[in-house]
């Protein structure tokens, strides 16, 4: 059986009045796909701790999902830290930037410059569209690990997982089951 880890990112999740509902929901989805969640972690907006978690997670699990930290503010560190942990570059994707600008324009608002950081893409990653928000997700393969970076808000996170990630993980699970039979 394939193994997975979920890393929920955001200092707000460490407050006593907050519950990490994303990890609960994602665990249910992964289990239904035949993937065993071995570890769920909540980490604050801390570069060093997140980098250590990512490096360890991709070594020990076939699937790693992060939630949160893809927004436009200084404390949204997921993209840059995952890129650094995996030894990959982070570059501005002009197409993604144009899509984010268009989303703001559709609301009759000029995009704040800080939102341009949401168009930073990890080298080799596929951009996952987000029709429910401005933060696109990312999906990439790293060594023997599939990594999905999903936004934090459940109204963005859940449709992105269902529409762009779930089928990939189901294929991995089925292929893993076939490999186990050999």
Steps between C-alpha positions, in 0.01 A plus 500: 500500500626847414577733787424869529576798718300817535661824615265781601679834493410816688566639845127565539444122505700476822250715690284312753176607332588370150458153351688373198200371306699466175711213634191317623326535162812410300562193716152375420557556126840330501374202700215454250764490226696228678771731631597473867566831676791438735559851630316830527690805614406859573784747470497874554637751252858397577739457207750269671242265654299476179813433295600218737150350484495505118845343469404220738152446352620446142752242623252285689166534317383444142242782526545837674227761513542848644206725578526872556770759462431579132348844558645841416638606840854482641408210726382287205827309464401163358612546137843641580575253780387193304711614204804543724442167678481316167796687349291662228471851367199720549408722204227745410254346254368783283197299389396433859559866586273607213230259620516642853482857364198403286327351804536829687384695193189282478407640842574854382811525718866554417718217623716601798868458410552260790279244322768459233682263738212256444628462143833360618529140380741229610719368218341191347164551672164498329275792593162393636226752416297655779165635378400564864791724600819668384754244625569227245620166629804310378564133424838343443693177512819495703708184499248231606254746652193680364457841660184715491491853636140603568356829629369513855138610470282186472286659227819515290685196634229238458397571139867525398572162654191338347549652152879490458667270751273214603510308169881516498522353847244232417717395203807489726310288748382258231851477354639440849254216552607343170866532595427326831349204311815440296 
